[in-house]
Each structure stands twice: as structure tokens, then as C-alpha cells.
Amino acid sequence: MGQTIPFACQDWASTKAAYRFLCNKRVNEHDILSGHFQASAERLRATQGPVLIVQDTTTFSYQRERTELVGYTGKTSIRTARHGLQQPLTQCGILMHSSLAITAEGLPLGLAAVKFWTRSQFKGCMALKRHVNPTRVPIEQKESYRWLENMRQSTALLGEPARCIHIGDRESDIDELFCTAYD
């Protein structure tokens, strides 16, 4: 756990098998996590009362010479260059938006939905607003759509929408999300 794939696999045959598995187009994160999702749904059915569905995004940052091979996650605080000048550092990695189901007493029931993605390019919000009016772009084409997808997936998985209380930070302040919750 926490080691590189070659170190964890210990021999070339096992390492090659792991890389083939990860590159297989027929395998996706939902298939891998489906057993966990079903266990979360079973734990929910074994409880009474409201269930909190907490959504948030996590960034997995990696250091790579060529950041475009992994994907971009954002820009971080500035670092000092050789001549004392400061410059921004573009981060690469994977973004994960997850929905964790917990009871009102704080007992974790498991994940109800997960969405992974990377950005093929990174531009700050201000750079994008100069070229595209964000109010004219449909929600399905925005990264914010992950909030709606996770709400739908977790509600469908758990099967009891009246018990689900969805919680998000200020990034979830989206009109379409409130309409989806109401529906």
C-alpha cells in the first residue's frame, strides 16, 4: 500500500498484469467500486432515520516532468525560481468527486457515488471568462455537472430519496442541483 506498482507487484509478470488491467478499456472505476456501492446500500437498509450524503472533491497531485500525460488539476501557490523571481506552479494529477453516506450519528456507511476526471488543459477562471460566457454553457458541459451526477447516482443506489440529505460546500450552490434535489 502506498508504493509504486512495480514495488508492490515485486516481479515483472505481476507488474505487467497490473498495467494491463489498468489499461483495459472494459474496466472502469464504477465496475471496480460496484461491490463497495452495493455494500453501502445494504448498510443503509440496515439503519433507520435520515442519511447524510456528503459530497466533495479531492485532488490527487503527482509530480511529473510532462504534466500533460497525467492531466492538470490547477495552479498552486508560487515558488521561488533561481533568480529570486516567483512563478506559478501548474499541478498535475487526478480529481475525484465522491459522495459519502453517513448516519446522523456520524456512522460512515460507505461511498454512494464517485466520479474521477482530469483536465486536458488548465486555464484559470478569469482566462476562461474572457473567451466563454459561463452562463451560456449548458450544465452538462461544465465540471459542476458532477454534483448532479453524484446526487442522482447516490439517490438511485440508496433507493430512499426521502431519507437522503445531500450536503456540499459553497461550490455546490448551483440552481440545477437544487432543482434535481427537489425532483
N, C-alpha and C positions, 0 to 999 in steps of 0.2 A: 504494500500500500504506500502510495506517495513516491514511488520510484519510477524510473523510465521503463518503458515496455521491455527493452532488451534485458535490463537488470531483473525485472520481475519474472520474465519468462525463463531466464537462465540458459537457454540454448537456442541455436539458430532456428531449428524446426518449430519450436513453440513461438518464437518471436515472429516468424513468417506467418504462422497460422493466425496469430493475433492481428497482424497487419491486414491479412486477407479478410478477416471477419470485420474489421473496422472499415474497410474499403468496399464491402459488399453493398450494392445499391438496393438489395431486397431487405436489408436490415435498417431500421430507423430507431430513433430514441423512444418512440411510442411503443414499438414492439418489445424493446428491451425492458421498459418500465411497466408494461401491461400487468404483470404479476403483482407489482407493488401497488398499482392503481386498484386492482381488484381486492387486495388485502385491505387497503384504505377504506373501500366501500363496505367491506364486511365489518370492519371495526366501527364504522359509523352506524350500521344497522344494530350493533350491539349496545349502543348508547342511547340515552334519552336527552331531550332538550335541544336547544339551539347549538349549531356548529359554526364556528368562526372559520372562514376561508380567507386566509391572509395571503395576499399577492405582493410580490416584489421582484425586482430584477437584481441578479448577481452577475458580476463581471469576473471572468477567469482571465487574468492577464499573463501573457507569456513574453519572453524576450526572444526575439528572432532578428537575424540580420535583414531578412526580407519580410517585412510585416505583411505585405500583400498576400503571402502564401497562407497565412492563418486568417486574416481579416482584421478590420480595425474596430476598436471599441470606443475610442475617444482620445482626448488630449489630457495630459496631466499637468501638474504644476511644473514650472520651468526649472531647468537645470543649468548649471554654470558650464559654459564652454571653456576651451583652453585659454582664451584671451580675456576671461572675466566677463564676457558677454553672456546674457541669458537668452535661452531659446526654448520654445515649447517642445515637448516630447510627445510624439504620437504613440499611443499604446496599441498593441495588437492582442487578440485573444478571442474568446467566445462569450456571448451574452446568454444568460439563462433566466427566463421569467417563470417562476413557479408559484403554485397555489398550494399552501399547506393547510390541511384541515386539523383543527384543534377544538376540544370541547370548551365550554365557557369556564370550566375549572382549570384549564391550561394543559390538559392531557393531549399530547400530539397523537393524531390518528393516522397521519401519513400524507403523502402528496396526492393531490386530486388532479393536477394538470401541470405540464411542463412544456415550455417552448424554448428551443435553442435557435440561435441565429448568429450570423456575423455580418459585418458591413463590408462590402467590396471596396468602398471608399469612405473616407470620413471628411465631412465638412461641418464646420460649426453651424449653429442655428442661424446666426446672422448672415453667414455666407449663403445659406440656402434661401433665406427670405429675400435676398436681393434678386434671385432668379425665379423663385416659385412662390406664389401666394399660398401659404399653408391652409387657408380657409377654403380654397378651391380644390384641394386634393381630397378625393374620397377616403374615408376612414380605412377601407380595405387596403389601400396603398401606403398607409403610414405604419411606422413601428408601433404606434399606440394601439393598433388593432389587436395586439397580443392580449390586452386586458379583456377585450370582448371574447376572444377565443378561449382564454382560460376560464372565464366565467361560464361560458356555455359548456365547455368540456367538464368542468368540475360539477356543475349542476346536473348534467346528464349522467355522469358517473355515480353521483351520490343518490340520485333519484328522488330526493325530497327537497324541492326548492324552498318550501315554506320554512324549513329548519336552517337554511343556509344564510349566514350573514357575511357578506363579502366586504373585506377591509383592504384598503390600499392607501398609499401615501398621496401627496398632492399631485403626483404625475397621473393619477387615475381620475382626475377631475375632468371627465370627458362626457359630454352630453349623450353621446351614443351608448356609453356604458350605463348611464342611469336609465335610459330607455330600455336597454336589454334587460337590466335587473327588474324593471317594472313589468316587462312582458313575462 
